[in-house]
């Protein structure tokens, strides 16, 4: 959300579809991954808010791009090594979040996390974190902690101290990718390729709940400040959960759609979902 409008973004192959909704109508625009030549160059597109300013971040096979949200002006292109003959390969980027009000974190297929810091009107590489042995799936931030997950299901917790990040907790994986994360109070929640949701206490370092939530891969989860959580999967189902009670309270089926993205809309329990090869963004409003 920015300046009274709500921004939606969906990536598909080499295109990024942007929709801005505001009172009186919507504006739609399509961006092309012009710097990419692969068949599926754009892996992730995400809006990131830093101290009230909105940026659009694109993760691709060739690099990480940071753009202004309003006019899509490119502020940074960080190239990745795409030579397949090299063993230490930064083949793609995946997993993005805003950090500490002036930084953006992005995960790499090498298991590294790059931190970019805002420097005036642009961004510069600030730090690189190494703790994972597998490609990064997702990155989330809360207060002074960074949470990262990988293709083997491992979740790491990093604490910002001084001007650097320290690895403080490790939740070992069991082979199934932890494809998506969200954070609520003392809990970090992971959605897994096995269809499980797992809730961890990141302060105590223990798992407090495990749910067989979906029949297929969980692609996205999100949480409201009040503790309502949503999960979507390739099984066509949207599930709604209450983290304060650790209970499930509602489901929606969207037939014949493998769901791949979901977010709550700002300051509401309304949410938007999308699916593979789907042209539409579906918005669901809570009944009062």
HELIX and SHEET records of a PDB file:
SHEET    1   A 3 UNK A   6  UNK A  12  0                                        
SHEET    2   A 3 UNK A  15  UNK A  22 -1                                        
SHEET    3   A 3 UNK A  25  UNK A  32 -1                                        
SHEET    1   B 4 UNK A  42  UNK A  50  0                                        
SHEET    2   B 4 UNK A  53  UNK A  60 -1                                        
SHEET    3   B 4 UNK A  63  UNK A  68 -1                                        
SHEET    4   B 4 UNK A  74  UNK A  79 -1                                        
SHEET    1   C 4 UNK A  93  UNK A  99  0                                        
SHEET    2   C 4 UNK A 103  UNK A 108 -1                                        
SHEET    3   C 4 UNK A 112  UNK A 119 -1                                        
SHEET    4   C 4 UNK A 122  UNK A 130 -1                                        
SHEET    1   D 4 UNK A 136  UNK A 142  0                                        
SHEET    2   D 4 UNK A 145  UNK A 150 -1                                        
SHEET    3   D 4 UNK A 155  UNK A 161 -1                                        
SHEET    4   D 4 UNK A 164  UNK A 171 -1                                        
SHEET    1   E 4 UNK A 178  UNK A 184  0                                        
SHEET    2   E 4 UNK A 187  UNK A 192 -1                                        
SHEET    3   E 4 UNK A 196  UNK A 201 -1                                        
SHEET    4   E 4 UNK A 206  UNK A 212 -1                                        
SHEET    1   F 4 UNK A 218  UNK A 223  0                                        
SHEET    2   F 4 UNK A 228  UNK A 233 -1                                        
SHEET    3   F 4 UNK A 237  UNK A 242 -1                                        
SHEET    4   F 4 UNK A 247  UNK A 253 -1                                        
SHEET    1   G 3 UNK A 259  UNK A 264  0                                        
SHEET    2   G 3 UNK A 271  UNK A 275 -1                                        
SHEET    3   G 3 UNK A 282  UNK A 284 -1                                        
END                                                                             
